[in-house]
Amino acid sequence: MDPAEYMKALAELWGQGSRSFMAAQQTMLHDMAARFGKAGAGVPAAAPTNFFDPQAVTQANETFSRLWSSALELSQTFARNLQHGKEPDPLVSGLLGRIFDPSAWFAGTDGMDAALNRLAQGPRLADLWNTERQMLNVFNAWTALRRRSLEHNTVMLEAWLKAAGSFAKMLNERADRSEALGSWRELLALWVETANHVLLETQRSEAYLKSQRELLKASTDLRLAQQEVGEFYSQMFGYPTRAELDDVHKALTELRREVRALERAGRERATGKPRRSGVAKPAPSEEGPS
Amino acid sequence: MSERGAPVEIKPEQAVAEAAALGEKLARGAELFAKLRDDEVAIATTPKDEVWRQDKVTLHHYRPLAPVAVSPPVLIVYGLIGRYTMADLQEDRSLVRNLLKLGIDLYVVDWGNPTRADRWLTLDDYIDGYLDGCVREVARRHKVAKISLLGICEGGVFTTCYAALHPDAVKNMVLTITPIDFHGDTTENRLGHGFINLWTRSLAPEDIDRLIEAHGALPGEFMGSVFSMMTPMRTLMKYNLDMLEVMDDEKKFLNFLRMEKWIADRPHHPGEAAKQWLKDLYQDNKLVNNKFAINGRTVKLSDITMPVLNVFAKDDHIIPPATSQALGAKVGTKDYTELPLPGGHVGVFVGGKSQALLGSGIAKWLGERQ
């Protein structure tokens, strides 16, 4: 299959899958909200209704899909026009398709996103439905992460379109000057140089920094929501919780600190030469941000 | 000359030649790859002995490669982001070997592999606790009151703080690629330079608190991805273009793999220490403004009264030169020297151009200040 066709099909499938998924999840959430409403005691009544923002996710998804279509079209145009005046060679088309594949920008520069997702998505606890509130929090956080990820990818896709536009402009200018590129290596070098410049500029933009920050916050929220579920089950089954282990480690760190301070004091007494030094301070407070 | 409308004109014979060259390269690369063994990509192979240990921190003494010609001994202090092995990547690209061959008696501190259990360790613990322990041990072994320190990157900040708080224990201080003014990236504002500074400032302090609360550390892979973002197209092309370029040349391919090995070995940064690193230093820029405190004592850069050699890389995109050079106007010694070297953040240690300059520059400077 032509790489461009493949990408197009993939994008369509992806878009359709996302829409179906969103619809299914919304139904499930409304159902859960109704159940919570009936359950009443012990569960904050307002919690299920304002914790999920399907419109924002859908909007982020649509923006991304629109840009994705434009990028695909441009990618195909490149592959066609770069073989101007010749019968398109399928092998060359395939190569060009890969070089100018916008999805590569997510695979290659999406390290942060991937790292955050890996870090956030710990053990899957989807079968534990008797702790609905915590699980809903986890789902909410997961949805928010997906939305932020889409928003960030949209910024990256805009950058790809900008880079592709600059690249096309440069090729046209070369053609005007009758300075055609004579090898694939030259072609690739020009693309890498152009794209790198645009990416570096993008990284300094307010939009990029904001989407990065939101992505980081969303992944952190998901991780914390998952830990809340973990704490619940650890308590239920009598295992040490994360918070308890953190307490133990904190105490150990403080004890080691005190030992070092005592050793230092002993040395100073023995030599009669106190070294300028402060007092060992306790470990920072465990209380997290609100 | 080509006619208008044909931006790319690759002649069939040119395309065939390129394809053939690529095929040959791949074949040679595959053959080379098949015969490589893991020990051939070993890094940090210069022989050394563990001489002291506390918790996860170990102090190592390198075995001499030449008679000791410079006194007192030198302790290499790397940071918690990445590992000291960068200073001893391979035999012909090793600051450690170069210094040993020039008669420097050399030690290195290894911070180990912090986990979530080390969440509560602060920079105070590392600087006033573990580093102080290492300095004392080296001094005790050599029966000297002072030793010389060689700090690298974040380790250079540790060294700077230690030297300011304990000037009586430091004979000479050498800093390499060390940030002092964490907002100094705005001085030149070069595209692609100082992204970590900019990115960290774009976060709210509570974002950092929550990140540490969630993970208990600044995860190594997280910092790795931030570094990757700084060279976006290089990251994108690394395994399909860069590797392809070198895979039929055994020496270059091994260099590539060793560097990959170092990059992959990225320990987690203990949580509370990471908060100080990102909030107090990157965000609030306390060090250069004499507001950073260790164990309740303010680090005053003017208390650095011993000779200082400040080495920086002229094309360092992670620690832009201005962030390092800010130290010059702040120290309390007149014996302050800068050594600008060609290359980038890592290139200054492993690049061909700086290999001859870095080790010899440091050894000469130390030799003149025994």
Interface residues (C-beta under 8 A of the other chain):
Chain A: N81 L82 Q83 H84 G85 V92 A104 W105 G108 T109 G111 M112 A114 A115 L116 R118 L119 L171 N172 R174 A175 D176 S178 E179 A180 L181 G182 S183 W184 R185 L187 L188 V192 A195 N196 H197 L199 L200 E201 Q203 R204 L209 K210 Q212 R213 L216 K217 T220 D221 R223 L224 Q227 L245 D246 H249 K250 L252 T253 E254 R256 R257 R260 R275 R276 S277 G278 V279 A280 K281 A283 P284 G288 P289
Chain B: M1 S2 E3 R4 G5 A6 P7 V8 E9 I10 K11 Q14 A15 E18 D55 R116 A117 D118 R119 W120 L121 T122 D124 D125 D128 G129 G133 L165 H166 D168 A169 L191 G192 F195 L198 W199 S202 L203 A204 E206 D207 D209 R210 L211 E213 A214 H215 G216 P219 E221 F222 G224 S225 V226 S228 M229 P232 M233 R234 T235 L236 M237 L241 E272 K275 I294 N295 G296 R297
